[in-house]
Amino acid sequence: MRVIIQNDYENLSLWAARYIANRIRAFAPNANRPFVLG
């Protein structure tokens, strides 16, 4: 678990969205290896 401190909720939301998108791209999912949250 991470504690991320940002100035406001909007910046925190953008950080979280970018983090998840980058993790999905780095994983390089395909039909045989889907990305699963959780």
BELFEN-V286814 format. One line per field, one symbol per residue. phi: phi as a letter, one per 30 degrees, with the letter a starting at -180 (. if undefined). A space follows every 50 residues. Layout:
phi: ???
This chain:
phi: .bcccbdadddddddddddddddddddhdbddbddbdk
